[in-house]
Amino acid sequence: MTINDFYKHLWNDYIQMTPQAETIRQALLDRGEQVRNDHVAFRTFNIGPMRLEKLEPFILELGYQRYEPYHFPAKKLDAYGYIPPSNDLPRIFISELRVQELSGTSQTIIQGLVDQVDEAQINDASIFWRGPLWQVPSYSDYQTLAEESEYAAWLSIIGLRANHFTIDINALSQITEVSEMNSLIESLGYSINDSGGRVKGSPEVLLEQSSTMASKQAMTFAGGEQHEVTTCYYEFAKRYLDHDGQLYQGFVAASADKIFESTNMKTTG
């Protein structure tokens, strides 16, 4: 699989879950902008055949290099950033939930999901857009997970796929600030995640970010119940030069911690 094929499949799956992204992208193209992806992110569990260490080889085969680890104690998450083989390609961010730190009830629900995954299915990079490889949970189990970890609940019904793409503001010509992007997004009728501020980060930490609140979609749970849940969102990032005059390549954990909340159901606009 070529890296271009990887991103073509990934984007096509993503916009099915996140129709706002295609609308936003087209609005920028209509203004004459060049839309380039800064990074794409994925969520997974740290148990079973879809844990990060099992997924990483497919990313490395595409030419990526592991960059830095990140940790989110409050959300019980660990993550790695990956640097692309060329500057015109997006970075990758993969996080995983420390399932062992959840309650016994939540652990049992998650274990029941990952036990259904056939390790033989985890055989190439297409795993990143296949969605859930398990029978979706009951709405009751989804709610149980959501009370303890929104991340776990989201993953249980959405599965492994792009959680978000990110517009590279550095590549735009008319929009140069994250705040300007936020204004455009709201003019299109979408809400900005204001947890931790409408603009997260600063020039001092070499990265500024914002994001929409996630799209919503009706999902069918086990037993046939249908309920609306959050799916995926679009992020925006502006990077600054480091002390060596190089564009910062990493992520800022304090900002990412708040970006995760873009899929929170209670605050989604």
Secondary structure, 3 states (H helix, E strand, C coil): CCHHHHHHHHHHHHHHHCHHHHHHHHHHHHCCCCCCEEEEEEEEECCCCCCHHHHHHHHHHCCCEEEEEEEECCCCEEEEEEECCCCCCCEEEEEEECHHHCCHHHHHHHHHHHCCCCHHHCCCHHHHHCECCCCCCCHHHHHHHHHHCHHHHHHHHHCECCCEEEEEHHHCCCCCCHHHHHHHHHHCCCCECCCCCCCEEEHHHCEEEEEECCCEEEEECCCCCEEEEECCEEEEEEECECCCCCECCCCCHHHHHHHHHHHCCCCCC
